[in-house]
Amino acid sequence: MMAPNETAGILIQALPYIRRFTGKTIVVKVGGLPMTDPERMRSLAKDILLLHSVGIRPVLVHGGGPQIDQMMASAGIEVKRIDGLRVTDAQSLEIVRMVLVGKTNRDLVAAINALEPVAIGVAGEDGRLLEVEPVDERLGFVGRVTKVRGELLHDFHDDGLIPVVSTVGADTSAQPYNINADDAARAIAVAMGAEKIIYLTGTAGLLRDPADPSTLVQRLSAAEARQGIEEESVTGGMIPKLLACAEAVEGGVKSAHMIDGRAEHAILVELFTDEGIGTMICNEDQSPR
C-alpha cells in the first residue's frame, strides 16, 4: 500500500499538468491488448473517465484489426494486404462494419458507461463524420479521410459526453469505407485542434533497436520522424504510426505520443508525470512535455 506522502507527491506532480490540459481536447487511438483483454479495457475506461472528470475532453478512436482477422478466418475469407492496408471487398466490408461498429465500439462504450454513463459510440459514417475518398482501387473499399466534422465531436463534449469513434467512414454517396485507424485518429485530432494525440501501441514507443527496450527514443521532432522513415531506420507497423504522428504535429496538434498500451495507466503516466512513459513527437522549438 502506498504511503500518504507518496500519494501526495504524485498528486502534486500531476496538478500542473491537469491545470494545463483542462478544457483541451486529447485524442486517444487504441488498439491491441486493451481491445482483447477485458481487464485492460476496464483499466483504459478508468483512465479515460479520469481525464473527463478533471475537465479534459477525450476522444477515443479505435480500430480492430485482430478481431476482424479472426472473424474473416471464421467466415473462410482470406486476409489480403497491400502496403500494410487490408484489401476490403464488399463481403469483407460487411465484416469490418460488424466488428468495428457492432462489437468493438459497443464494448468500449459499455466499459466506460459501467463506471459512469458518459460515453457515446459513433461510427465515422454516421452523419458523415469522416468523409473519405478511395485510397487505391486495388484495395477496394479502403478510404482516406478528406473531411472531418469536428464540430459534432465538440458538441458531444459540450454535452458532457465522451465520443468513442469507430473507423468506418463514408464517401459523398454514403458508400461505407474501411479506414486505417491511425490515420483516422490523426485526421480527427487535426480537425478538432487537439492539444495531443496519443497512440496506444504494443511496444514501449519508438525503439532504436526493436529488441532492446533501453533504446527508447523519448522525444523527436516531426522532421526527425520523417527522416527516420525515409532512411528506413523505422520499419514495419511503426511506420504508419510515426507518419501519423508527424502529420498530426505538422497539422497543428501540439504533440503526438506513442506509448505502451500494455502498461497499467500508461495514459496517466504519460500526461501527468515529468518523465512520461513513451515517445513524444513535437515541433523542434516546443518545450518538453
N, C-alpha and C positions, 0 to 999 in steps of 0.2 A: 504494500500500500504506500502511495506517495505521501511524503511528509507535507504538512501545511505550508512550510516555507518554500518547498519545491513547487507546489501548486501556485503559490503567489508569484513566484519568479516567472513561471510560464505565462500567467495572465498579464504581468507587467510587460513582458516581451511582446505579447500579442497585441496589446492595446493600441500602439501607434499604427499598426497595420490595419486593425479594424477601423480606426478613425479614417485612415487614408482611403480605404476601399468602400466605406459606407456610401450607398447610393450609386455605386458603379456597377456596370454590367460585367460579369465574368462568364465566359462560355467554357463549358467542360465537355470534351469529347471522350466518351467512354467506350471501351471495347475489351475483349479478352476476359480475364478471370472474373471481374465483377459481374459479367453478364451470365456466367455459367455456375457460379458458386453463390447459393442463397445467403450465406453468412457475409460474404464480401459485398453483395448487393445491399444488405441491410446496413453494413458499415458505411458504404457510399451514400446511402439515403440519409444517414445521420449527419454526415459531413455536409451534404448539400443543404439540409434543413438548418444546420447551424449557420451557414453563410446567410441564408434567408433570414434567420432570426436576428442577426446583428445588422440588418439593413442592406446587405449586399444583394444584387439582383442576378442570381444564377440562371443560366440556360443550359440544360443538359441535352447533348446531341449524341445519338448512338447509331451504330451500325449493327451488325450481327452476322458477320461472315461465317464463323464456325457453325452457328445454328442453321444458317442457310445451306451450307455444305452438307450438314447431317440430314436435313430434310430432303435435299436433292438426291442424296445417296439412297435414302429410304424409298424415293419415288423411282429409282433406277435411272436417274438423269446424270449424265457425265458432266463434271465440272470442268469448264474450259476457261482459260485466262489468256489475255493478250496484254503484254506490258504490265502485268500485275492487276489488270482490271478484269472482272468477271464478264464473260460473254453471256448476255442475257436475252434469250429469245422470249417469245410470248409465254411459253409454258414456264420457263424459269422466272419470268417476271411475276407470275401469279404466286409462286412460292416465296419470292422476295417480299412481296406485299403481305402475304400471310404471316411470315415470320417477323418482319420488322414492325408492321402496323398492328397486326392482330395478336402477337405474342410478346415479343421483347419489349415493345413500348408499354404494353399493359402491365408487365411485370415490374418495370422500373417505376411507373406511376404508382402502382399498388404498394411498393416498398416504401415510398415516401409518405403516401397517404395513410399507411398503417401507423405512422408516427404522428402526423398532423395532416389534415385534409387540405393541402395547398398545392398539390401537383396536378397539372392538366396535360394530357397527351395530345399531340398534334402531329399529323403527317405533313411532310413537305408539299404534298399535293393538295392539302386542304386549303381552300381559299387561294390557291396558287401561291402559297407561302414561299416555296422555292420554285422559281420558273427556270426551265432548263432548255438546252438545245442538245442534239445528239453529239456525242464525242467522236464516234467513228462508226461507219455503217457495219464494219466487221464485228463490232461489239454488240450490235442490236440495240436494245432499249437501255443503253447506258447514257446518262446525261451529264452535262456540265452546267453548273449554276450560272445563269446570266442575270438574275434579278432576285432579290430577297425583299419581302415585305416586312422589314424590320419593325415597322410601327405596330404590327399585330402582336409581336412578342413584347414590345414595350407596353402595349395595352394590358397584356396578361400580368406583367409586373405591377402596373399601376393598380390593378385589381387585387393585388396581394397573392398572386399565383406564381408557381414555378413552371415554366414551359419545358416539356420533355419532347424533343423533336426526333421523329424517325425520318431517315434519309431516303424517302421516295418522293421525287418531285414530279412536275408535270410541265408539258410544253403549252403553247398558246391554244392548242386544240383540246387540252385536258388529257392528252395521252400520258400515262404514267411512265416514269423512267427511274431506274436504279441509279443512285448517286454514290460516289465514293464519300464515305462519312468524314474522312479527314478534310477533304476539300469543302464539303458542305458546312462543316463547323467553321472553317476559315471564312467562307463567304458570309455566314451569319454574324460572326464577330466583327468583320469589317463593316457590314451594313448597319449594325447596331452601335458602332462607335465604342466597342468594348474596351475596357481597361486591360483585360488579359484574356488569353485563350490558353487552356490547359489540356494537354493530351495525356490521358492515362494509357500507358503502354505496358508491355510485358517485360521491359528492361528498366534499368536504373536511370536511363536517359541516353544521351549520346556518349558512346564509349569509343575512345581511340583504338582500343583493342577489344572487340566484342567478347572475348573470352576472359577479360580481366576487369572486374568491377572497379578496381582502383584507378582506372584510366578515365573515369567520368569527366567529361567536359562540363564545367559548371556554368559557363557563360560564353557566348559568342555573338557576334553581330549578324545581321541578316546577310550582309555581303560575305562574311566568312562562311556562313551556312551554304550559300550558293557556290562558293569556291570549293568547299568540300565535296559537293555533289558533282561539280564539273571535273574535278581532279580524281573522282572515283575513290576518294578516301572514305566515303559513306556508301554503303551498299544495301541491297535487299529492301525489306519493308521499312527501313528507316528513311529511305529517300523521299517517299510521298509525305511523310510526317514532317521532315525537316524542310521540305519545299513549302508545305502549307504554312509552317511557322514563319519562314522568311517572307512569304507573300502577305501573311496577316500583318506583320510588322510594317512592311512596305505600304500596306493599305491603311495604316493609321492606328492599328492596335498597339497599345503601349509596349506590351511584351508578350511573348509566347513561351510556353513551358512544356517540356516533355518530362514526365515523371513516372515512377514505377507504380502502376495501378495495383500491384500485388502487396504493396506496403500498407500497413494499417494507418489510416488517417493521412494518407500522403498529401491530399489537397491542403489540409490544415497546416501541415508541416511546411509545405512549400510557400503558402501565403503568409503565415503568421509567425515565422521564425526568421532570425537573421541569416542562418546558414542555408535554409531551403533544403531540398532533397533531390533535385534533378538538374536538368539543363535549361537555362533561360536564354532565349534569343531576343535581342532588342537592338535598338539603334546604337551606333558607336558612341554617341555623346550622352547616352542615358545613364543616370546614376544607378548603383547596384540596387536590385530588388525594389 
